[in-house]
């Protein structure tokens, strides 16, 4: 399943610049492919019964690996800079605690 998720993530990133910049958009587009009916359920139903769709973290990790391997599918410079700053903030926070 992980390989299949990575393949789908790569295909989505190839076709959607917006998905390259947002994991939420990427996940939404992936759900459309996997089970479009999940887009119409409540959050409660999704969290309790969505065992057949990839979890958000798996999609995020797949996106990260795909973007490492295929630099042309990376987020825009602006988004990359923002993520880098957020990562630095988190590292500072983590070191403090």
N, C-alpha and C positions, 0 to 999 in steps of 0.2 A: 504493500500500500504506500510506503514512504516513497519508493521510486516513482510510482504513479503520480503521487502528489507533486513531486519535484518536476516531473515532465509537464504536468498541467500548469504549474506555476510558471515554468519557462515559457510555455506557449502563450499564456496570458500576458506576461511581461513583454513578449515580442510584439503583441498586438495592442497594448494599452500603456501609453506613457503615464496616464494617471495612476495605474496600478504600481508602476515603478516608484512612485512618490508616496504611496499610501498603502499600508498593510490592510486597512479597513476596506478600501476599494478592491484590493487584490482578493481579499477573503470573500467579499460580496460576489465578485465575478466567478470565483471558484465555486461558490455555493450554487450559482446559476447553472454551472455545468454538472455538478454532482447530484443535486436534488433541489430543483427550483422551488418545490413546495415548502422548503425550509425558510424561504424568504417571507412567507406569510404567517408563520407561527409566532406565538408570543415568546418573549424572552424566557419565561418559565418553562414552556414546552421545549424550547430549543435546548436549554441547559439540562433538562431532565431526560429528554428522549432523542437527542441528536447523536447517538453513538455511531451512526453510519456515515457521518461526515467527518472530514479531517479536523482536528482541533486547531485552534488559532495559532498556537505556538508551533505546531508542526509546519504550518504554512509559512509562518514568519521565518523559521529556520531554513526552510527550503528556499524561500526568496533570498535569504542572505547567502546561501551557498551558490545559488544560480548566479547572483550578481557578482560574487567573487570570481566565478569561472568565466562569466561573460560580462566584462566591464561595460560593454555597449548597452546593457540592460539595467545599468545602475540608475539611481534616482538623480534628479537634477542637482547641480552644484549647490544650489540654495538649500535644498532638503538635506543633502549630505552634510553641509556645514551645520545645520540645525541639529541633526542627529549627533554629530560629533560633540557639539557643545553640551547637549543633554547627557551624553555618555560621560563627559568630563565631570559634570555636576554630580552624577550618580557615583562616580569613582571617589570624588571628594567626600561625598556623604558616607559611602561604605567604609572608607578609611577612618572616618571620625567615629564610627560605631563599630 
